[in-house]
């Protein structure tokens, strides 16, 4: 069954184009490492929660938007191997991160159901 690497990221509105450029450069590298698909989603309807929400989770600041990004892998071993390869590949470091990586949320998810 497929595996998903998910990311919730606060990005400054002024850095939207830089973020997109970085994502467009990283996408083919993820595919090269075995990703089935890469999705970058700019927050359009990120609602306020009563106890928690995406904004609180990343400590969103004024002038920022929540980005929901995810990579679909054929399986977890492929995702794990890709993560290791990314740490050793200078092309990923050269991309830079146009956001505060300390406030990024990262997780890996095993697919329970897919249609």
Backbone as a printed PyTorch tensor [residue, N CA C, xyz], in Angstrom:
tensor([[[  0.8430,  -1.1880,   0.0000],
         [  0.0000,   0.0000,   0.0000],
         [  0.8830,   1.2440,   0.0000]],

        [[  0.3780,   2.3250,  -0.5350],
         [  1.1510,   3.5620,  -0.6430],
         [  1.4770,   4.1550,   0.7210]],

        [[  2.3990,   5.1030,   0.7040],
         [  2.8740,   5.7880,   1.8930],
         [  2.9370,   7.2740,   1.5660]],

        [[  2.6210,   8.1280,   2.5390],
         [  2.6030,   9.5730,   2.3210],
         [  3.5280,  10.2590,   3.3150]],

        [[  4.3670,  11.1500,   2.8080],
         [  5.1370,  12.0670,   3.6470],
         [  4.3820,  13.3890,   3.6130]],

        [[  3.9710,  13.8830,   4.7810],
         [  3.1790,  15.1020,   4.8420],
         [  3.8960,  16.2180,   5.5620]],

        [[  3.6210,  17.4430,   5.1390],
         [  4.2840,  18.6230,   5.6910],
         [  3.2640,  19.7530,   5.8360]],

        [[  3.2840,  20.4340,   6.9600],
         [  2.4930,  21.6420,   7.1680],
         [  3.5150,  22.7350,   7.4530]],

        [[  3.4850,  23.7900,   6.6350],
         [  4.5770,  24.7630,   6.6250],
         [  4.0330,  26.1910,   6.6390]],

        [[  4.5730,  27.0600,   7.5050],
         [  4.2120,  28.4760,   7.4240],
         [  5.1450,  29.1690,   6.4250]],

        [[  4.5630,  29.8330,   5.4350],
         [  5.3600,  30.5250,   4.4220],
         [  4.9170,  31.9800,   4.3620]],

        [[  5.8760,  32.8880,   4.3640],
         [  5.5400,  34.3070,   4.2280],
         [  4.8850,  34.5330,   2.8730]],

        [[  3.8250,  35.3350,   2.8820],
         [  3.1230,  35.6370,   1.6350],
         [  4.0900,  36.2160,   0.5940]],

        [[  5.0220,  37.0340,   1.0520],
         [  6.0000,  37.6480,   0.1460],
         [  6.9380,  36.6120,  -0.4740]],

        [[  7.0180,  35.4210,   0.1300],
         [  7.9100,  34.3650,  -0.3630],
         [  7.1770,  33.2950,  -1.1690]],

        [[  5.9220,  33.5570,  -1.5310],
         [  5.1450,  32.5530,  -2.2650],
         [  5.8450,  32.1420,  -3.5660]],

        [[  6.3120,  33.0940,  -4.3450],
         [  6.9660,  32.7650,  -5.6130],
         [  8.2670,  31.9970,  -5.3790]],

        [[  9.0340,  32.3920,  -4.3720],
         [ 10.2790,  31.6860,  -4.0540],
         [  9.9780,  30.2610,  -3.5970]],

        [[  8.9040,  30.1050,  -2.8020],
         [  8.5140,  28.7670,  -2.3580],
         [  8.1290,  27.9020,  -3.5580]],

        [[  7.3200,  28.4550,  -4.4510],
         [  6.9010,  27.7080,  -5.6290],
         [  8.1050,  27.3180,  -6.4850]],

        [[  9.0280,  28.2330,  -6.6620],
         [ 10.2330,  27.9400,  -7.4520],
         [ 11.0250,  26.8020,  -6.8100]],

        [[ 11.1760,  26.8390,  -5.5000],
         [ 11.8850,  25.7780,  -4.7780],
         [ 11.1530,  24.4470,  -4.9170]],

        [[  9.8290,  24.4840,  -4.7820],
         [  9.0270,  23.2660,  -4.9010],
         [  9.1180,  22.6860,  -6.3110]],

        [[  9.0920,  23.5550,  -7.3030],
         [  9.1800,  23.0880,  -8.6880],
         [ 10.5440,  22.4770,  -8.9850]],

        [[ 11.5790,  22.9350,  -8.3080],
         [ 12.9110,  22.3470,  -8.4820],
         [ 13.0270,  21.0320,  -7.7190]],

        [[ 12.3770,  20.9440,  -6.5500],
         [ 12.4690,  19.7360,  -5.7240],
         [ 11.6110,  18.5980,  -6.2680]],

        [[ 10.4700,  18.9130,  -6.8560],
         [  9.5470,  17.8870,  -7.3330],
         [ 10.2010,  16.8270,  -8.2110]],

        [[ 10.9120,  17.2280,  -9.2580],
         [ 11.5650,  16.2200, -10.0980],
         [ 12.6110,  15.3900,  -9.3490]],

        [[ 13.2470,  15.9890,  -8.3500],
         [ 14.2210,  15.2310,  -7.5480],
         [ 13.5130,  14.1600,  -6.7230]],

        [[ 12.3510,  14.5080,  -6.1410],
         [ 11.5690,  13.5080,  -5.4090],
         [ 11.1380,  12.3750,  -6.3390]],

        [[ 10.6900,  12.7490,  -7.5360],
         [ 10.2750,  11.7320,  -8.5110],
         [ 11.4590,  10.8280,  -8.8830]],

        [[ 12.6190,  11.4250,  -9.0290],
         [ 13.8280,  10.6580,  -9.3370],
         [ 14.1090,   9.6190,  -8.2450]],

        [[ 13.7590,   9.9630,  -7.0130],
         [ 13.9920,   9.0710,  -5.8770],
         [ 12.8360,   8.0990,  -5.6430]],

        [[ 11.8340,   8.1130,  -6.5300],
         [ 10.7760,   7.1240,  -6.4430],
         [  9.3960,   7.6260,  -6.0990]],

        [[  9.2320,   8.9440,  -5.8910],
         [  7.8990,   9.4700,  -5.5700],
         [  6.9330,   9.2100,  -6.7230]],

        [[  5.7100,   8.8650,  -6.3640],
         [  4.6510,   8.6810,  -7.3530],
         [  4.0970,  10.0470,  -7.7680]],

        [[  3.9230,  10.9360,  -6.7890],
         [  3.3850,  12.2750,  -7.0440],
         [  3.7940,  13.2070,  -5.9130]],

        [[  3.8720,  14.4890,  -6.2300],
         [  4.2300,  15.5210,  -5.2610],
         [  3.1610,  16.6090,  -5.3390]],

        [[  2.6530,  17.0270,  -4.1820],
         [  1.5880,  18.0260,  -4.1250],
         [  2.0140,  19.1910,  -3.2360]],

        [[  1.8680,  20.3970,  -3.7340],
         [  2.1360,  21.6150,  -2.9750],
         [  0.8430,  22.4240,  -2.9760]],

        [[  0.3160,  22.7090,  -1.8030],
         [ -1.0010,  23.3440,  -1.6960],
         [ -0.9300,  24.5900,  -0.8280]],

        [[ -1.2560,  25.7360,  -1.4260],
         [ -1.2430,  27.0330,  -0.7410],
         [ -2.5770,  27.2220,  -0.0370]],

        [[ -2.5530,  27.5480,   1.2390],
         [ -3.7750,  27.6900,   2.0240],
         [ -4.7580,  28.6750,   1.4150]],

        [[ -5.9880,  28.2190,   1.2140],
         [ -7.0380,  29.0710,   0.6570],
         [ -8.2270,  29.1800,   1.6090]],

        [[ -8.4330,  28.1610,   2.4310],
         [ -9.5500,  28.1370,   3.3820],
         [ -9.0730,  27.4070,   4.6370]],

        [[ -8.1350,  28.0270,   5.3410],
         [ -7.5660,  27.4320,   6.5480],
         [ -8.3250,  28.0270,   7.7320]],

        [[ -9.2100,  27.2400,   8.2710],
         [-10.1440,  27.7400,   9.2860],
         [ -9.5580,  27.7460,  10.6880]],

        [[-10.0740,  28.6580,  11.5020],
         [ -9.7060,  28.7170,  12.9070],
         [-10.4160,  27.5940,  13.6480]],

        [[ -9.6770,  26.9070,  14.5010],
         [-10.2600,  25.8550,  15.3190],
         [-10.5470,  26.3520,  16.7220]],

        [[-11.2430,  25.5300,  17.5020],
         [-11.5380,  25.9040,  18.8880],
         [-10.4030,  25.4860,  19.8220]],

        [[ -9.8410,  24.3040,  19.6060],
         [ -8.7490,  23.8190,  20.4500],
         [ -7.4060,  23.8660,  19.7390]],

        [[ -7.4130,  23.5450,  18.4540],
         [ -6.1910,  23.5900,  17.6480],
         [ -6.5660,  23.7000,  16.1780]],

        [[ -5.6130,  24.0570,  15.3680],
         [ -5.8220,  24.1320,  13.9250],
         [ -4.4560,  24.2270,  13.2580]],

        [[ -4.4480,  24.2830,  11.9390],
         [ -3.1890,  24.3630,  11.2050],
         [ -2.3970,  25.6160,  11.5820]],

        [[ -3.0970,  26.7370,  11.7470],
         [ -2.4270,  28.0020,  12.0620],
         [ -1.7190,  27.9330,  13.4160]],

        [[ -2.4200,  27.4030,  14.4080],
         [ -1.8130,  27.2790,  15.7330],
         [ -0.6560,  26.2870,  15.7110]],

        [[ -0.8150,  25.2310,  14.9420],
         [  0.1960,  24.1760,  14.9070],
         [  1.5490,  24.7030,  14.4260]],

        [[  1.5370,  25.6420,  13.4800],
         [  2.7970,  26.1810,  12.9580],
         [  3.1070,  27.5740,  13.5060]],

        [[  2.3070,  28.0150,  14.4910],
         [  2.4700,  29.3530,  15.0660],
         [  2.4990,  30.4180,  13.9760]],

        [[  1.4650,  30.3700,  13.1290],
         [  1.3630,  31.2790,  11.9950],
         [  1.4430,  32.7280,  12.4560]],

        [[  2.2370,  33.5070,  11.7440],
         [  2.4140,  34.9220,  12.0510],
         [  1.7030,  35.7580,  10.9930]],

        [[  1.4010,  37.0200,  11.2930],
         [  0.7730,  37.8860,  10.2900],
         [  1.6240,  37.9250,   9.0200]],

        [[  0.9520,  37.8990,   7.8720],
         [  1.6640,  37.9440,   6.6040],
         [  2.1790,  36.5880,   6.1430]],

        [[  1.6980,  35.5030,   6.7810],
         [  2.0760,  34.1530,   6.3900],
         [  0.8410,  33.3550,   6.0020]],

        [[  1.0670,  32.3130,   5.2380],
         [  0.0120,  31.3870,   4.8330],
         [  0.4760,  29.9740,   5.1350]],

        [[ -0.4660,  29.1100,   5.4910],
         [ -0.1470,  27.7010,   5.7350],
         [ -0.0870,  26.9730,   4.3940]],

        [[  0.9900,  26.2180,   4.2000],
         [  1.1390,  25.3650,   3.0260],
         [  1.0100,  23.9220,   3.4930]],

        [[  0.2190,  23.1510,   2.7680],
         [  0.0630,  21.7180,   3.0280],
         [  0.7040,  20.9990,   1.8500]],

        [[  1.7580,  20.2840,   2.1330],
         [  2.5280,  19.6260,   1.0930],
         [  2.5820,  18.1420,   1.3970]],

        [[  2.4980,  17.3160,   0.3420],
         [  2.6220,  15.8880,   0.5960],
         [  3.1960,  15.1750,  -0.6170]],

        [[  3.9000,  14.1090,  -0.3110],
         [  4.5420,  13.3040,  -1.3430],
         [  3.9750,  11.9010,  -1.2460]],

        [[  3.5050,  11.3900,  -2.3490],
         [  2.9680,  10.0320,  -2.4110],
         [  4.0790,   9.1000,  -2.8820]],

        [[  4.3330,   8.0670,  -2.0840],
         [  5.3580,   7.0680,  -2.3860],
         [  4.6840,   5.7220,  -2.6350]],

        [[  5.3250,   4.8390,  -3.3690],
         [  4.7270,   3.5220,  -3.5830],
         [  4.6570,   2.6990,  -2.3010]],

        [[  5.5880,   2.9790,  -1.3640],
         [  5.6320,   2.2420,  -0.1010],
         [  6.6010,   2.9440,   0.8540]],

        [[  6.6010,   2.5220,   2.1060],
         [  7.4670,   3.1610,   3.0960],
         [  8.9540,   2.9150,   2.8370]],

        [[  9.3660,   1.7130,   2.4520],
         [ 10.8090,   1.5440,   2.1850],
         [ 11.3420,   2.5250,   1.1310]],

        [[ 10.5470,   2.8160,   0.1100],
         [ 10.9720,   3.7890,  -0.9050],
         [ 11.0960,   5.1730,  -0.2870]],

        [[ 10.1230,   5.5520,   0.5450],
         [ 10.1620,   6.8630,   1.2040],
         [ 11.3600,   6.9660,   2.1360]],

        [[ 11.6180,   5.9160,   2.9130],
         [ 12.7550,   5.9280,   3.8320],
         [ 14.0790,   6.0340,   3.0830]],

        [[ 14.2090,   5.2850,   1.9870],
         [ 15.4340,   5.3330,   1.1850],
         [ 15.6090,   6.7180,   0.5630]],

        [[ 14.5090,   7.3130,   0.1150],
         [ 14.5680,   8.6480,  -0.4780],
         [ 14.9910,   9.6840,   0.5540]],

        [[ 14.4520,   9.5820,   1.7680],
         [ 14.8240,  10.5380,   2.8200],
         [ 16.3210,  10.4590,   3.1030]],

        [[ 16.8360,   9.2690,   3.1820],
         [ 18.2810,   9.0880,   3.4080],
         [ 19.0750,   9.6860,   2.2470]],

        [[ 18.6470,   9.4080,   1.0280],
         [ 19.3370,   9.9280,  -0.1550],
         [ 19.2930,  11.4510,  -0.1990]],

        [[ 18.1610,  12.0520,   0.2210],
         [ 18.0290,  13.5060,   0.2190],
         [ 19.0500,  14.1560,   1.1350]],

        [[ 19.3020,  13.5250,   2.2740],
         [ 20.2470,  14.0800,   3.2400],
         [ 21.6770,  14.0770,   2.6970]],

        [[ 21.9400,  13.2290,   1.7250],
         [ 23.2860,  13.1090,   1.1580],
         [ 23.4160,  13.7800,  -0.2080]],

        [[ 22.3290,  14.2790,  -0.7680],
         [ 22.3310,  14.8450,  -2.1030],
         [ 22.4590,  16.3710,  -2.0230]],

        [[ 23.5540,  16.9330,  -2.5090],
         [ 23.7550,  18.3880,  -2.4170],
         [ 22.7250,  19.2010,  -3.1920]],

        [[ 22.0270,  18.5780,  -4.1340],
         [ 21.0030,  19.3190,  -4.8870],
         [ 19.8730,  19.7720,  -3.9750]],

        [[ 19.5470,  18.9820,  -2.9640],
         [ 18.4790,  19.3710,  -2.0490],
         [ 18.9160,  20.5370,  -1.1640]],

        [[ 20.1400,  20.4900,  -0.6870],
         [ 20.6480,  21.5830,   0.1500],
         [ 20.7100,  22.8840,  -0.6450]],

        [[ 21.0390,  22.7850,  -1.9220],
         [ 21.1550,  23.9690,  -2.7730],
         [ 19.8080,  24.6580,  -3.0100]],

        [[ 18.7040,  23.9210,  -2.8120],
         [ 17.3780,  24.5030,  -3.0390],
         [ 17.0550,  25.6020,  -2.0430]],

        [[ 17.5750,  25.4870,  -0.8340],
         [ 17.2270,  26.4470,   0.2020],
         [ 15.8060,  26.2190,   0.6940]],

        [[ 15.4560,  26.8760,   1.7640],
         [ 14.1040,  26.7530,   2.3260],
         [ 13.5540,  28.1530,   2.5510]],

        [[ 12.6400,  28.6140,   1.7090],
         [ 12.0680,  29.9490,   1.8930],
         [ 10.9510,  29.9540,   2.9410]],

        [[ 11.2370,  29.3460,   4.1090],
         [ 10.2800,  29.3160,   5.2170],
         [ 11.0480,  28.9470,   6.4820]],

        [[ 10.3890,  29.0780,   7.6190],
         [ 10.9850,  28.7620,   8.9180],
         [ 10.8350,  27.2670,   9.1790]],

        [[ 11.8800,  26.5250,   8.9280],
         [ 11.8520,  25.0690,   9.0760],
         [ 11.6000,  24.5970,  10.5010]],

        [[ 11.8560,  25.4460,  11.4820],
         [ 11.6170,  25.0540,  12.8820],
         [ 10.1250,  24.9520,  13.1980]],

        [[  9.3010,  25.6180,  12.3830],
         [  7.8530,  25.5770,  12.6080],
         [  7.1360,  24.6300,  11.6490]],

        [[  7.9000,  23.9140,  10.8440],
         [  7.3200,  22.9440,   9.9100],
         [  6.9590,  21.6720,  10.6700]],

        [[  5.8230,  21.0870,  10.3140],
         [  5.3890,  19.8170,  10.8830],
         [  5.5890,  18.7530,   9.8090]],

        [[  6.2210,  17.6460,  10.1900],
         [  6.5240,  16.5770,   9.2450],
         [  5.9980,  15.2650,   9.8030]],

        [[  5.4650,  14.4240,   8.9350],
         [  5.0230,  13.1000,   9.3670],
         [  4.9230,  12.1430,   8.2010]],

        [[  5.0530,  10.8720,   8.5020],
         [  4.8860,   9.8200,   7.5060],
         [  3.6340,   9.0260,   7.8420]],

        [[  2.8770,   8.6610,   6.8120],
         [  1.5770,   8.0360,   7.0280],
         [  1.3990,   6.8310,   6.1330]],

        [[  1.0120,   5.7080,   6.7440],
         [  0.6900,   4.5090,   5.9840],
         [ -0.7500,   4.6170,   5.5120]],

        [[ -0.9870,   4.2870,   4.2850],
         [ -2.3190,   4.3910,   3.7060],
         [ -3.2120,   3.2790,   4.2570]],

        [[ -4.3560,   3.6560,   4.8020],
         [ -5.3370,   2.6920,   5.2830],
         [ -6.3690,   2.3580,   4.2230]],

        [[ -6.7030,   3.3620,   3.4350],
         [ -7.7620,   3.2060,   2.4400],
         [ -7.4670,   4.1350,   1.2800]],

        [[ -7.6700,   3.6580,   0.0750],
         [ -7.4510,   4.4660,  -1.1160],
         [ -8.4550,   4.0460,  -2.1680]],

        [[ -9.0220,   5.0000,  -2.8710],
         [ -9.9830,   4.6850,  -3.9240],
         [ -9.5930,   5.3740,  -5.2130]]])
